[in-house]
Amino acid sequence: MINKIVSADEAVAGVKDGMTIMVGGFLGTGAPEILMDALVRKGVKHLTVVANDGGLPAGAYGAKTARGVGKLLEAGMIDHIIATHVGMNPLVGEGMIAGTLKCTLVPQGTLAEKVRAANYGLGGVLTPTGVGTPVQDDVDELGRPKRVIEIEGKKYLLELPIRADYAFCRASVCDKFGNFRCDKATKNFNYVMAGAADHVVIASERVVEVGELDPDTFAVAGVVVDNVVEGEPKWQI
């Protein structure tokens, strides 16, 4: 059986300036913190980041450091963030005002489905969200024109898939092949992003041998995972 265990620094070694990355989690819950730390150490720039949010700044909820995507924002590594909720991190607004950061907001369900479409090889998803608003006449987060499609008398927007160079996800339990499970709120975006990128890296709180746990323990198959990193701390929020 393939052993996919690597260090955090090895896991991010292939990330280059200007790449698009996905980061799982919801604010401070479920983000792969050890991978964010490794990216900051690597010092890549001009990233496009697809995430639910902008993470949390240092001090939020008593945290001594920034959390999740907030670490990348703090280090000035992001040029474009594609997210659904950024109000908890003032660095997003400050960057937009200064002209150093582009922020594209996507409805949360739409963002999840666009990522899922990439994960499952779909050509896109149809949603009524945004129909009849200026959104339908706009372009999407990657500059692609929106299309309105009518089915049985009801109009939908065709939302195209979002795929990344790297997806960085967090697991509660993972085996050495990459089969993994997320507990409670840490499921947010981690399941759907695993598979929606050319390279998928899992940072896990606990790593076990292949076959040590019942296969039904896991929610995502390791076939979509390229590397596993041990040592993710227990989620705090």
C-alpha positions as CSV (number, residue, x, y, z in Angstrom):
1,M,0.0,0.0,0.0
2,I,1.3,3.5,-0.9
3,N,2.4,5.6,2.1
4,K,1.6,9.2,1.4
5,I,3.0,10.7,4.6
6,V,5.1,13.8,4.2
7,S,6.1,16.8,6.3
8,A,4.1,20.0,6.0
9,D,7.0,21.7,4.2
10,E,7.3,18.9,1.7
11,A,3.5,19.0,1.1
12,V,3.6,22.7,0.0
13,A,7.0,22.5,-1.8
14,G,5.3,22.5,-5.2
15,V,3.2,25.6,-4.6
16,K,4.4,28.4,-6.9
17,D,3.7,32.1,-7.1
18,G,0.4,32.9,-8.8
19,M,-1.2,29.5,-8.2
20,T,-4.8,28.9,-7.2
21,I,-5.3,27.0,-4.0
22,M,-8.4,25.8,-2.0
23,V,-8.5,25.9,1.8
24,G,-11.1,23.9,3.7
25,G,-12.8,24.9,6.9
26,F,-15.1,27.6,8.2
27,L,-13.4,30.6,9.9
28,G,-11.3,29.0,12.6
29,T,-12.9,25.6,12.5
30,G,-11.5,22.9,10.2
31,A,-8.8,24.9,8.4
32,P,-5.5,23.0,8.0
33,E,-3.4,25.2,10.2
34,I,-0.1,23.4,9.8
35,L,-0.3,23.7,6.1
36,M,-1.1,27.4,6.3
37,D,2.0,27.8,8.5
38,A,4.1,25.9,6.0
39,L,2.9,28.2,3.2
40,V,3.8,31.2,5.2
41,R,7.3,29.8,5.7
42,K,7.6,29.1,2.0
43,G,6.6,32.7,1.3
44,V,4.8,32.3,-2.0
45,K,3.0,35.3,-3.4
46,H,0.2,36.4,-5.7
47,L,-2.1,33.4,-4.8
48,T,-5.7,33.1,-5.7
49,V,-7.4,31.5,-2.7
50,V,-10.8,29.7,-2.9
51,A,-12.2,29.4,0.6
52,N,-15.4,29.9,2.6
53,D,-14.0,32.9,4.2
54,G,-10.9,35.1,5.0
55,G,-10.1,33.2,8.2
56,L,-9.7,35.1,11.5
57,P,-7.2,37.8,12.5
58,A,-5.0,37.4,15.6
59,G,-6.9,38.0,18.8
60,A,-10.3,36.8,17.5
61,Y,-11.9,34.4,20.1
62,G,-8.7,34.7,22.1
63,A,-6.5,33.2,19.4
64,K,-2.8,34.2,19.8
65,T,-2.3,34.0,16.0
66,A,-4.3,34.4,12.9
67,R,-6.3,31.4,11.9
68,G,-6.8,29.6,8.5
69,V,-6.7,31.9,5.5
70,G,-6.1,34.8,7.8
71,K,-2.4,33.7,8.1
72,L,-2.0,34.1,4.4
73,L,-3.7,37.5,4.3
74,E,-1.5,38.6,7.2
75,A,1.6,37.7,5.3
76,G,0.4,39.5,2.1
77,M,0.4,36.3,0.0
78,I,-3.0,36.6,-1.6
79,D,-3.9,38.7,-4.7
80,H,-7.5,37.4,-5.1
81,I,-9.8,35.7,-2.6
82,I,-12.9,33.9,-3.8
83,A,-15.1,33.4,-0.8
84,T,-18.6,33.7,0.7
85,H,-18.0,35.4,4.1
86,V,-15.1,37.8,4.8
87,G,-16.6,40.1,7.4
88,M,-14.7,38.6,10.3
89,N,-11.3,39.6,9.0
90,P,-10.7,43.3,8.5
91,L,-7.6,42.6,6.4
92,V,-9.9,41.8,3.5
93,G,-11.6,45.1,3.5
94,E,-8.3,47.0,4.1
95,G,-6.8,45.2,1.1
96,M,-9.7,46.0,-1.1
97,I,-9.6,49.7,-0.2
98,A,-5.9,49.8,-0.7
99,G,-6.2,48.1,-4.1
100,T,-3.8,45.3,-3.1
101,L,-6.5,42.6,-2.8
102,K,-9.3,41.5,-5.1
103,C,-12.3,39.9,-3.4
104,T,-15.0,38.0,-5.3
105,L,-18.0,37.0,-3.2
106,V,-19.9,33.9,-4.2
107,P,-23.1,32.7,-2.4
108,Q,-22.1,29.9,-0.1
109,G,-24.2,27.2,-1.6
110,T,-23.2,28.2,-5.1
111,L,-19.5,28.2,-4.1
112,A,-19.8,24.7,-2.6
113,E,-21.6,23.4,-5.8
114,K,-19.0,25.0,-8.1
115,V,-16.2,23.2,-6.2
116,R,-18.2,20.0,-6.1
117,A,-18.7,20.2,-9.9
118,A,-14.9,20.3,-10.3
119,N,-14.6,17.4,-7.9
120,Y,-17.1,15.2,-9.7
121,G,-16.2,16.1,-13.2
122,L,-19.4,18.0,-14.0
123,G,-19.7,20.7,-16.6
124,G,-21.4,23.0,-14.1
125,V,-24.5,23.4,-11.9
126,L,-27.8,25.1,-12.4
127,T,-29.0,27.4,-9.6
128,P,-31.9,29.9,-9.3
129,T,-29.7,32.1,-7.0
130,G,-29.0,35.4,-8.7
131,V,-31.5,35.1,-11.5
132,G,-33.2,38.4,-12.1
133,T,-30.4,40.3,-10.4
134,P,-27.3,42.1,-11.8
135,V,-25.4,38.9,-11.0
136,Q,-26.9,37.2,-14.1
137,D,-25.4,39.8,-16.4
138,D,-22.0,39.7,-14.7
139,V,-19.0,37.4,-15.2
140,D,-18.0,34.8,-12.6
141,E,-14.9,34.8,-10.3
142,L,-12.7,33.7,-13.2
143,G,-14.1,36.2,-15.8
144,R,-16.4,33.7,-17.5
145,P,-19.7,35.0,-18.7
146,K,-22.9,33.9,-16.9
147,R,-25.6,32.0,-18.8
148,V,-29.3,31.9,-18.1
149,I,-30.9,28.5,-19.0
150,E,-34.6,27.9,-18.9
151,I,-35.9,24.5,-18.0
152,E,-39.7,23.8,-17.8
153,G,-40.4,27.4,-17.6
154,K,-38.0,28.2,-14.7
155,K,-34.8,30.1,-15.2
156,Y,-31.4,29.1,-13.8
157,L,-27.9,30.4,-13.8
158,L,-25.3,28.0,-15.2
159,E,-22.4,28.2,-12.7
160,L,-19.2,26.7,-14.0
161,P,-16.8,24.6,-11.9
162,I,-13.9,26.0,-9.9
163,R,-10.7,23.9,-9.9
164,A,-7.4,24.6,-8.2
165,D,-3.8,23.7,-8.4
166,Y,-3.8,22.6,-4.8
167,A,-6.5,21.8,-2.2
168,F,-5.5,21.9,1.4
169,C,-7.9,20.1,3.7
170,R,-8.1,19.0,7.3
171,A,-9.1,15.7,8.7
172,S,-9.9,14.4,12.2
173,V,-8.8,10.9,11.3
174,C,-6.9,9.7,8.3
175,D,-5.0,6.6,7.3
176,K,-1.7,6.5,5.5
177,F,-3.3,6.1,2.2
178,G,-5.4,9.2,2.6
179,N,-8.8,7.8,3.5
180,F,-10.2,10.4,5.9
181,R,-13.0,11.7,8.1
182,C,-13.9,15.1,9.5
183,D,-15.7,15.5,12.8
184,K,-18.6,17.9,13.5
185,A,-18.2,21.4,12.1
186,T,-14.8,20.6,10.5
187,K,-16.6,18.9,7.6
188,N,-17.2,22.4,6.1
189,F,-15.7,22.5,2.6
190,N,-13.0,19.8,3.5
191,Y,-15.0,17.0,1.9
192,V,-16.0,18.9,-1.2
193,M,-12.6,20.3,-1.9
194,A,-10.8,17.0,-1.7
195,G,-10.6,16.0,-5.3
196,A,-11.3,19.5,-6.8
197,A,-7.6,20.2,-7.4
198,D,-4.6,18.8,-9.2
199,H,-2.9,18.1,-5.9
200,V,-4.8,17.3,-2.7
201,V,-3.1,17.5,0.7
202,I,-4.7,16.4,4.0
203,A,-3.5,17.6,7.4
204,S,-4.8,15.2,10.0
205,E,-5.2,15.3,13.7
206,R,-4.8,11.6,13.9
207,V,-3.1,9.2,11.4
208,V,-3.6,5.4,11.5
209,E,-2.4,2.4,9.6
210,V,-4.3,1.2,6.6
211,G,-6.8,-1.4,7.8
212,E,-6.6,-0.3,11.4
213,L,-10.1,1.2,11.4
214,D,-13.3,-0.1,9.7
215,P,-13.5,1.4,6.2
216,D,-16.9,2.8,7.1
217,T,-15.1,5.1,9.5
218,F,-14.0,7.2,6.5
219,A,-16.1,9.6,4.4
220,V,-13.6,10.4,1.6
221,A,-11.5,7.8,-0.3
222,G,-7.8,8.2,-0.3
223,V,-7.7,7.7,-4.1
224,V,-8.2,11.5,-4.4
225,V,-5.5,12.4,-1.9
226,D,-1.8,12.9,-2.9
227,N,-0.2,13.6,0.5
228,V,-1.0,13.3,4.2
229,V,0.6,15.4,6.9
230,E,0.5,14.4,10.6
231,G,0.2,16.7,13.6
232,E,-2.8,19.0,12.9
233,P,-3.9,20.4,16.3
234,K,-7.3,19.7,17.7
235,W,-9.8,22.3,16.4
236,Q,-10.4,25.1,18.8
237,I,-13.7,26.8,17.8
